[in-house]
Each structure stands twice: as structure tokens, then as C-alpha cells.
């Protein structure tokens, strides 16, 4: 069984309890949870599965809607290596790359590491765009040239091209980036990692998310364009 759910609570509610998946699954089954959740949630899911004779892999996803449609996702796996290897035929259908990271919770941890760069990178781009605009550069020319430079990651290139059309319809919704920032900072607090840039990016992301519209996480560009000193 594969699942991809929007929150830690949704994952646990789906699997535990008398009406949950584990209580009704055949012993020896394999669950692959693709949700972006806190690592301890993945570990708890693995523990609950083990109690019911079900093995669980946390296999998190990197890539938004276009990558998913074209089978170009990247996956990060946690759990037993033997079961991860046995599931490769599934991974090959949905992903271009997939990596085994270690025991339960490792896939979830790697996803938060990756989304740290995704979120901070988008915030840095938003600030750079705002700087260029306020300094007098043509907005479309600025976005076009930025998208062709080596410093912009592939995951962000398409965001610049869509921003030229002022298209912020959600591929990766800002509310989910906001949720992930919360998970990242919670993990940082737990392990004692200082993340000042992440905290600042979270603040701007949350401000734009609070606008209420269902937008892509690249809509932080709008937030920075509106800032006045």
C-alpha cells in the first residue's frame, strides 16, 4: 500500500486504531508512506506496523506536479534496506532517482533537509527579484536572465518562468511549504541546529500563506515585491 497524506495527524489517524489500515492489513504486507512528516512520526508508524506484522518504509518525495506527471520524482527512503530494494520496481514507475538513506525516519529527515534548501532558495530568489526591480531593471528581463544563470537551482527555474506570467497557481502549495518549514524548525530545535536563515524564510512564507489564497510557494516573490522600507 502507498499513501501520501498532508500532515502527521492524517498519517497516524489513517493507520492506527481499530478502523485503521494496520488493524485490517494482512500480515507480511508492505506500506510505503510518501508523506512529508516529522521523522518520529515515521518511526512511530514503523513501530505500529511491526506490532501488526506489517513492514513500513518512509519514502519521501522531492518534485512538484509536473515531475510527478512525467515520472521524474526523486525519492528518499528509510526503513530496512532489504524491503527498500524489493520495492524498486514500484519506485522506477514514479521516480527518476531514488535513494536509500538508512533506518526508519531517515527518508523523512532527508526530505526536510532538501526542503530547507527549496524554501530558503525561493526566498533568496524573491529578495533578489525585488532588489533588481526596485533598482530599475525590467521585471521580465530580470526574471528571464535569472532563470538562465548557474546560481538558480533547476527546481526554481520554472518558478521564474511562471512568475513572468504572474502565474502563482499551486504546483507546490505555499501552505505545505509553510507546514514543512514548521517541521524543519522543530527538528532543528530537537537536534540543536541553528537555522537563522530558515527562520527568516519561514516568517515571510507564513505571511504570504496567511493571505488566504491557494498559491504556489513561489508567491513569496509577491510578498517581497510589496515590501517598502
C-alpha angles and dihedrals in degrees: 000000000000123000135180114183133173102238146018090252092052091051095050094042090052096052109032133064132045092297095042129108096259095054090055103035125106115253110256093034122138124227120197110193112197096180123125102237141142111290093240089057089058090048091050090049090052091050093049091047092051090053088058097042093256123126118219131203122191103214111172126198131235114191137060134242099298092050091049093051091052098043091246101126124131118226131204116200136204129180132058115348092222094058092042091055091046090056095054092107088063094046092051091061096055105026142053092204133020130181134195110221106177142271127355113313094027094102091050091049093050091050090056090049091052094045090052088065092041094054099040090045091054091049091050090051091049091053092046092050092049090049093051093047095048090048090058106263118144106259099224093043090048093051093045095051093044090053089058098050125102093235095067112085119232090247090061101042094082090049091060092048091051091045088059086065091041086242110155097157108145122272091147104013117230090230089063092047087050090052091049092050087056091052091047094052092045089054091046090053091049096050097036099247117153111223110171095156091050091051091052092047090049091055093054092042091052091049092055092042089054089062084084101227120123097245138156117262088250087074087092082088087071091051093054094043088057096050115112124189 
